[in-house]
């Protein structure tokens, strides 16, 4: 008899340090203790919610990966219901053992139970394997989430903004007047 070594279960408060490890590349950049505290807070919120779940995957009884599921809408302005599978991650030693497939299957199963027609996920832009996996299971791009520090965006916005002073306003008026005059003279020559 061939039994699967992959099993799924609901998250428990004891999983905080494991979640901090598996989601290390997508959570807050702080020390391991603070990351574990963040995960304890996330777990408490999920366990108190009817709209969220964290599914943990084990391989032969050892923590191997997890996915955060949320029953929500496509976006704040698109009210189409969706089950969002956030950060389906598998620890490196357990990849290519069917764990990612099992985690995404849990998202599809929950969507079917809820009667939700869409499943959405996000993969780290630089993760070629994750993006290829998502494409193989029919998940295509819908939007691109771009992120930068507030300071970086402010600097770029400031660089694009040209201050308007009395001199610049007058100069713009002169340029526009010259263009109008040029257009009129061309129209007169062609007509």
C-alpha positions, 0 to 999 in steps of 0.5 A: 500500500502506497501512503502519502507522506504529505498531510495537511492540518489547520495552524496551531499557536505552536507553529509561529516559529515554523511560519516565521521560517517558511515565510521569512522572505515575505514578512517584516525584516526584524529579528527571529524573536519579533518575527515569531511574535508577529506570526503569533499575532497572525495565528491568533487573528486567523483562529478568531476569523471565519474568513481566514485560514492557515493550512500547514503541510507536514511531510512525514510528520515534519513541518514542511510548508504553509499557505494563508487563505482568505475569503475576500473580494478581488480588490477593494473596488472589484467586489467579485468574491475570491479565495486568496492563497497568500504565500504558499511556501514550502521549505527547501528540503521538501520541495518537489514532493507534492506539498505545493500542490496540496497547499493550493488544492486546499485553497481550491477545496475551500473555494468550492465549499464556499461557492467562490468562482475564483482563486488568487495567489501571489508569488514573489516576483523573483521566484521563477519556480513559484511563478512557473508552478502557478502558471502550470496550475492555471493561475495567470497574471491579473495585476502587478503589485509594486512595492518601494519604501515611502522615502524612495517614492517621495524622492522620485515624485519630487524629482519629477515635479518641476516647481512653478515660479512666476518666471516659469509660468511666464516662459510657458505662456510665451512658448505656447503663444509661439506655437500657436503663432507657428501653427497659424502661419503654417495654416496660412501657407498651406491654404 
